[in-house]
């Protein structure tokens, strides 16, 4: 008897065929003569119903307990209860792995807060089954988008000697034991593995620019680490980051690429994960009609200065007062996307003082050629810019921020040897998942969330 994945059975519907499946019990219903098991093996969001005639099939009562791993053999038949699908009439049921009655995942709907206490088991709930299937499909679509357009996939370092953002939110990496003998920080790190201070990368951008100046178009897709003391529903200490870099590109080119990618991902998920997205629409209020509209409508573009005026004239009482030079807060972003534009909007040309050192300084001397893509319900989801290609201006920007030059020697030299206009952006993978699914907390779109004071 052939062993089949549940996804294959539900797709091909081989009525009349004998089949064997493995999976875990997701549900159980009982009646006088019949019993019904819902089995899921992870290959499909939907479970497969097993019909048991009690007069014909003997089985251990422990086989009906939630979480139990089973092997089931029987015949594929048309479902009586749900037209258009199939189920299995069981001939034999074997227990592969028992699951006791104190199994933490029960039929009732558990709160996200409770499920975070059991991250090793929460994937067995419908929410996380759907979420991680969408997450897997989304990762595939990211690679598909860039590879179709001739981008080179570049693996940038996770261990680094520099801070990409220049903000100091870097996790230190050391092999040293605790030491109170070193007189200075330099003395301490001289005996360390690298001989200098090292950390986990906050971004692959700087090394990505190295690749773009050789290959023209590259993208990175990997983990980033930020030691920010931000205990919010939108921040993680470890997250996944998509970062393309393009040579011979200006800010409008960056916006066009970001919009094309965003729409490609939305369309792809709606096509590849229809059952999962219907689940998120039902239980998390994700409006699939709005998603489809986002994937087809042109995004708005708004100057930062104009955005400030829109917020000032809004009549809203914001917690953070609106003034030119303000780094937009979540409440401001949501007003722009949810109330004023009612669609995604690129805010462009921010004050240079609130943006990173590597962003191109505009001719007005006040702003940088930077952009954030704001989307309804989430706020900022993509941050990008044209990069500063002028060596003197880059060095001055670093000096203004009291940044050391030596750790950035390679990056600086890119402006010396054949410098070109170039730009790129970063998309937080988990924030994209929040947008697509409607899940409101970033801790619930990653396998093991790393946050302030919490790691396991």
NORMO-V405452 format. One record per residue. N is the residue number from 0. RES is the residue in one letter. PSI is psi in degrees with one decimal (NA if undefined). Layout:
# NORMO-V405452
n->N res->RES psi->PSI
n->N res->RES psi->PSI
This chain:
# NORMO-V405452
n->0 res->X psi->129.8
n->1 res->X psi->137.5
n->2 res->X psi->126.6
n->3 res->X psi->152.3
n->4 res->X psi->148.1
n->5 res->X psi->-36.9
n->6 res->X psi->-39.9
n->7 res->X psi->-41.3
n->8 res->X psi->-45.1
n->9 res->X psi->-29.8
n->10 res->X psi->-48.6
n->11 res->X psi->-24.8
n->12 res->X psi->60.3
n->13 res->X psi->68.6
n->14 res->X psi->132.7
n->15 res->X psi->-15.0
n->16 res->X psi->147.2
n->17 res->X psi->138.0
n->18 res->X psi->155.8
n->19 res->X psi->135.8
n->20 res->X psi->156.0
n->21 res->X psi->150.9
n->22 res->X psi->-177.3
n->23 res->X psi->146.7
n->24 res->X psi->122.3
n->25 res->X psi->-19.5
n->26 res->X psi->157.9
n->27 res->X psi->131.6
n->28 res->X psi->146.8
n->29 res->X psi->146.2
n->30 res->X psi->-174.1
n->31 res->X psi->-48.4
n->32 res->X psi->-17.3
n->33 res->X psi->155.2
n->34 res->X psi->153.4
n->35 res->X psi->127.0
n->36 res->X psi->140.8
n->37 res->X psi->118.4
n->38 res->X psi->136.6
n->39 res->X psi->133.3
n->40 res->X psi->6.0
n->41 res->X psi->-11.7
n->42 res->X psi->-15.1
n->43 res->X psi->148.7
n->44 res->X psi->-40.4
n->45 res->X psi->144.1
n->46 res->X psi->166.8
n->47 res->X psi->131.8
n->48 res->X psi->134.1
n->49 res->X psi->122.9
n->50 res->X psi->126.5
n->51 res->X psi->118.0
n->52 res->X psi->110.6
n->53 res->X psi->-25.1
n->54 res->X psi->-17.1
n->55 res->X psi->-26.3
n->56 res->X psi->121.8
n->57 res->X psi->135.1
n->58 res->X psi->152.1
n->59 res->X psi->133.7
n->60 res->X psi->-23.4
n->61 res->X psi->-17.3
n->62 res->X psi->-15.0
n->63 res->X psi->-4.3
n->64 res->X psi->135.4
n->65 res->X psi->137.2
n->66 res->X psi->-11.1
n->67 res->X psi->137.2
n->68 res->X psi->128.3
n->69 res->X psi->160.4
n->70 res->X psi->125.3
n->71 res->X psi->131.3
n->72 res->X psi->142.4
n->73 res->X psi->-165.4
n->74 res->X psi->137.2
n->75 res->X psi->126.7
n->76 res->X psi->161.5
n->77 res->X psi->141.9
n->78 res->X psi->134.6
n->79 res->X psi->-38.8
n->80 res->X psi->-37.3
n->81 res->X psi->107.0
n->82 res->X psi->137.8
n->83 res->X psi->-1.6
n->84 res->X psi->180.0
n->85 res->X psi->166.2
n->86 res->X psi->177.9
n->87 res->X psi->128.3
n->88 res->X psi->112.3
n->89 res->X psi->137.6
n->90 res->X psi->-28.9
n->91 res->X psi->137.9
n->92 res->X psi->122.3
n->93 res->X psi->140.3
n->94 res->X psi->123.6
n->95 res->X psi->-42.2
n->96 res->X psi->117.5
n->97 res->X psi->151.9
n->98 res->X psi->118.4
n->99 res->X psi->169.3
n->100 res->X psi->-17.8
n->101 res->X psi->17.8
n->102 res->X psi->125.3
n->103 res->X psi->-19.9
n->104 res->X psi->110.1
n->105 res->X psi->179.5
n->106 res->X psi->-24.7
n->107 res->X psi->159.9
n->108 res->X psi->119.2
n->109 res->X psi->151.9
n->110 res->X psi->152.3
n->111 res->X psi->-36.8
n->112 res->X psi->-42.1
n->113 res->X psi->-43.5
n->114 res->X psi->-26.9
n->115 res->X psi->-19.1
n->116 res->X psi->-12.4
n->117 res->X psi->59.6
n->118 res->X psi->-23.6
n->119 res->X psi->-13.2
n->120 res->X psi->-18.5
n->121 res->X psi->-19.4
n->122 res->X psi->-14.7
n->123 res->X psi->-1.4
n->124 res->X psi->161.1
n->125 res->X psi->-39.5
n->126 res->X psi->-47.0
n->127 res->X psi->-25.2
n->128 res->X psi->-47.0
n->129 res->X psi->-44.5
n->130 res->X psi->-47.9
n->131 res->X psi->-20.8
n->132 res->X psi->-40.1
n->133 res->X psi->-41.3
n->134 res->X psi->-44.1
n->135 res->X psi->-45.9
n->136 res->X psi->-38.9
n->137 res->X psi->-40.3
n->138 res->X psi->-42.1
n->139 res->X psi->-38.7
n->140 res->X psi->-34.8
n->141 res->X psi->-51.8
n->142 res->X psi->-41.9
n->143 res->X psi->-45.4
n->144 res->X psi->-51.1
n->145 res->X psi->-39.7
n->146 res->X psi->-34.0
n->147 res->X psi->-26.0
n->148 res->X psi->14.6
n->149 res->X psi->17.5
n->150 res->X psi->146.1
n->151 res->X psi->131.2
n->152 res->X psi->116.0
n->153 res->X psi->131.7
n->154 res->X psi->107.5
n->155 res->X psi->157.8
n->156 res->X psi->146.8
n->157 res->X psi->-36.2
n->158 res->X psi->132.6
n->159 res->X psi->157.0
n->160 res->X psi->4.8
n->161 res->X psi->164.7
n->162 res->X psi->109.1
n->163 res->X psi->-46.2
n->164 res->X psi->-15.4
n->165 res->X psi->19.1
n->166 res->X psi->-7.8
n->167 res->X psi->5.1
n->168 res->X psi->61.5
n->169 res->X psi->135.1
n->170 res->X psi->127.4
n->171 res->X psi->145.0
n->172 res->X psi->125.5
n->173 res->X psi->152.6
n->174 res->X psi->1.2
n->175 res->X psi->142.6
n->176 res->X psi->166.4
n->177 res->X psi->133.4
n->178 res->X psi->123.8
n->179 res->X psi->4.8
n->180 res->X psi->-29.5
n->181 res->X psi->133.2
n->182 res->X psi->-31.3
n->183 res->X psi->165.8
n->184 res->X psi->-37.3
n->185 res->X psi->-43.7
n->186 res->X psi->-41.0
n->187 res->X psi->-47.3
n->188 res->X psi->-18.3
n->189 res->X psi->-28.9
n->190 res->X psi->3.8
n->191 res->X psi->175.9
n->192 res->X psi->-47.2
n->193 res->X psi->-9.5
n->194 res->X psi->-5.8
n->195 res->X psi->168.9
n->196 res->X psi->134.3
n->197 res->X psi->160.6
n->198 res->X psi->177.2
n->199 res->X psi->140.3
n->200 res->X psi->135.1
n->201 res->X psi->-13.3
n->202 res->X psi->149.1
n->203 res->X psi->10.2
n->204 res->X psi->-47.6
n->205 res->X psi->-43.7
n->206 res->X psi->-29.4
n->207 res->X psi->-37.1
n->208 res->X psi->-34.1
n->209 res->X psi->-45.5
n->210 res->X psi->-39.6
n->211 res->X psi->-31.5
n->212 res->X psi->-0.9
n->213 res->X psi->-37.6
n->214 res->X psi->-5.7
n->215 res->X psi->-54.5
n->216 res->X psi->118.9
n->217 res->X psi->163.0
n->218 res->X psi->150.4
n->219 res->X psi->152.3
n->220 res->X psi->101.3
n->221 res->X psi->-175.0
n->222 res->X psi->147.0
n->223 res->X psi->156.6
n->224 res->X psi->127.7
n->225 res->X psi->122.0
n->226 res->X psi->53.5
n->227 res->X psi->136.6
n->228 res->X psi->64.7
n->229 res->X psi->97.0
n->230 res->X psi->69.2
n->231 res->X psi->166.4
n->232 res->X psi->-1.1
n->233 res->X psi->1.3
n->234 res->X psi->139.4
n->235 res->X psi->153.8
n->236 res->X psi->-24.7
n->237 res->X psi->124.2
n->238 res->X psi->170.4
n->239 res->X psi->144.9
n->240 res->X psi->131.2
n->241 res->X psi->121.8
n->242 res->X psi->97.2
n->243 res->X psi->150.8
n->244 res->X psi->135.7
n->245 res->X psi->125.6
n->246 res->X psi->156.7
n->247 res->X psi->40.8
n->248 res->X psi->144.2
n->249 res->X psi->179.5
n->250 res->X psi->-43.2
n->251 res->X psi->-34.8
n->252 res->X psi->-38.2
n->253 res->X psi->-43.9
n->254 res->X psi->-42.0
n->255 res->X psi->-44.1
n->256 res->X psi->-43.0
n->257 res->X psi->-43.2
n->258 res->X psi->-44.1
n->259 res->X psi->-43.3
n->260 res->X psi->-46.5
n->261 res->X psi->-47.3
n->262 res->X psi->-38.2
n->263 res->X psi->-42.2
n->264 res->X psi->-42.0
n->265 res->X psi->-49.2
n->266 res->X psi->-41.5
n->267 res->X psi->-42.6
n->268 res->X psi->-41.6
n->269 res->X psi->-33.7
n->270 res->X psi->-42.6
n->271 res->X psi->-25.4
n->272 res->X psi->55.8
n->273 res->X psi->-40.5
n->274 res->X psi->-42.5
n->275 res->X psi->-41.9
n->276 res->X psi->-32.7
n->277 res->X psi->-35.4
n->278 res->X psi->-46.1
n->279 res->X psi->-32.0
n->280 res->X psi->-40.4
n->281 res->X psi->-43.5
n->282 res->X psi->-17.3
n->283 res->X psi->5.8
n->284 res->X psi->21.4
n->285 res->X psi->121.4
n->286 res->X psi->105.1
n->287 res->X psi->-28.2
n->288 res->X psi->-39.6
n->289 res->X psi->-40.1
n->290 res->X psi->-44.5
n->291 res->X psi->-38.1
n->292 res->X psi->-41.9
n->293 res->X psi->-37.8
n->294 res->X psi->-11.3
n->295 res->X psi->-26.3
n->296 res->X psi->151.7
n->297 res->X psi->135.0
n->298 res->X psi->150.3
n->299 res->X psi->154.2
n->300 res->X psi->128.2
n->301 res->X psi->129.0
n->302 res->X psi->142.6
n->303 res->X psi->-44.6
n->304 res->X psi->-40.1
n->305 res->X psi->-37.0
n->306 res->X psi->-39.6
n->307 res->X psi->-41.5
n->308 res->X psi->-38.9
n->309 res->X psi->-44.3
n->310 res->X psi->-39.0
n->311 res->X psi->-35.4
n->312 res->X psi->2.7
n->313 res->X psi->-25.6
n->314 res->X psi->-0.3
n->315 res->X psi->147.6
n->316 res->X psi->94.6
n->317 res->X psi->148.4
n->318 res->X psi->-37.9
n->319 res->X psi->114.9
n->320 res->X psi->143.5
n->321 res->X psi->116.6
n->322 res->X psi->154.1
n->323 res->X psi->131.2
n->324 res->X psi->-10.8
n->325 res->X psi->137.3
n->326 res->X psi->115.2
n->327 res->X psi->133.8
n->328 res->X psi->170.3
n->329 res->X psi->-41.4
n->330 res->X psi->-35.2
n->331 res->X psi->-43.1
n->332 res->X psi->-42.8
n->333 res->X psi->-33.4
n->334 res->X psi->-45.2
n->335 res->X psi->-42.5
n->336 res->X psi->-45.6
n->337 res->X psi->-29.1
n->338 res->X psi->-52.7
n->339 res->X psi->-59.3
n->340 res->X psi->-29.4
n->341 res->X psi->32.9
n->342 res->X psi->172.5
n->343 res->X psi->144.7
n->344 res->X psi->135.0
n->345 res->X psi->120.0
n->346 res->X psi->126.5
n->347 res->X psi->158.1
n->348 res->X psi->66.9
n->349 res->X psi->159.9
n->350 res->X psi->133.1
n->351 res->X psi->-26.5
n->352 res->X psi->-25.1
n->353 res->X psi->7.1
n->354 res->X psi->167.2
n->355 res->X psi->159.0
n->356 res->X psi->-27.5
n->357 res->X psi->-1.9
n->358 res->X psi->138.2
n->359 res->X psi->132.1
n->360 res->X psi->128.5
n->361 res->X psi->165.5
n->362 res->X psi->-19.6
n->363 res->X psi->-10.4
n->364 res->X psi->-2.8
n->365 res->X psi->-27.5
n->366 res->X psi->164.2
n->367 res->X psi->149.4
n->368 res->X psi->66.3
n->369 res->X psi->157.8
n->370 res->X psi->143.9
n->371 res->X psi->134.6
n->372 res->X psi->119.8
n->373 res->X psi->134.8
n->374 res->X psi->149.2
n->375 res->X psi->136.9
n->376 res->X psi->-20.3
n->377 res->X psi->-39.7
n->378 res->X psi->-139.1
n->379 res->X psi->130.5
n->380 res->X psi->-25.1
n->381 res->X psi->133.3
n->382 res->X psi->129.7
n->383 res->X psi->178.1
n->384 res->X psi->164.2
n->385 res->X psi->137.9
n->386 res->X psi->154.3
n->387 res->X psi->113.0
n->388 res->X psi->-10.3
n->389 res->X psi->123.6
n->390 res->X psi->-47.2
n->391 res->X psi->-42.7
n->392 res->X psi->-35.7
n->393 res->X psi->-45.7
n->394 res->X psi->-37.8
n->395 res->X psi->-39.7
n->396 res->X psi->-38.2
n->397 res->X psi->-40.0
n->398 res->X psi->-41.3
n->399 res->X psi->-26.7
n->400 res->X psi->8.2
n->401 res->X psi->42.8
n->402 res->X psi->141.9
n->403 res->X psi->145.9
n->404 res->X psi->-39.3
n->405 res->X psi->-45.1
n->406 res->X psi->-16.3
n->407 res->X psi->19.6
n->408 res->X psi->-47.3
n->409 res->X psi->-43.2
n->410 res->X psi->-42.3
n->411 res->X psi->-39.7
n->412 res->X psi->-18.4
n->413 res->X psi->-28.7
n->414 res->X psi->-8.1
n->415 res->X psi->-35.4
n->416 res->X psi->88.7
n->417 res->X psi->46.1
n->418 res->X psi->144.4
n->419 res->X psi->156.7
n->420 res->X psi->138.9
n->421 res->X psi->161.3
n->422 res->X psi->173.1
n->423 res->X psi->-175.6
n->424 res->X psi->168.7
n->425 res->X psi->133.0
n->426 res->X psi->122.2
n->427 res->X psi->116.0
n->428 res->X psi->-42.0
n->429 res->X psi->-35.9
n->430 res->X psi->-33.8
n->431 res->X psi->-39.3
n->432 res->X psi->-40.2
n->433 res->X psi->-44.0
n->434 res->X psi->-44.8
n->435 res->X psi->-36.2
n->436 res->X psi->-21.7
n->437 res->X psi->1.5
n->438 res->X psi->124.0
n->439 res->X psi->-14.2
n->440 res->X psi->127.9
n->441 res->X psi->-21.0
n->442 res->X psi->-15.3
n->443 res->X psi->13.3
n->444 res->X psi->17.4
n->445 res->X psi->153.6
n->446 res->X psi->-58.3
n->447 res->X psi->102.5
n->448 res->X psi->131.2
n->449 res->X psi->114.6
n->450 res->X psi->173.8
n->451 res->X psi->122.3
n->452 res->X psi->13.3
n->453 res->X psi->116.4
n->454 res->X psi->138.7
n->455 res->X psi->NA
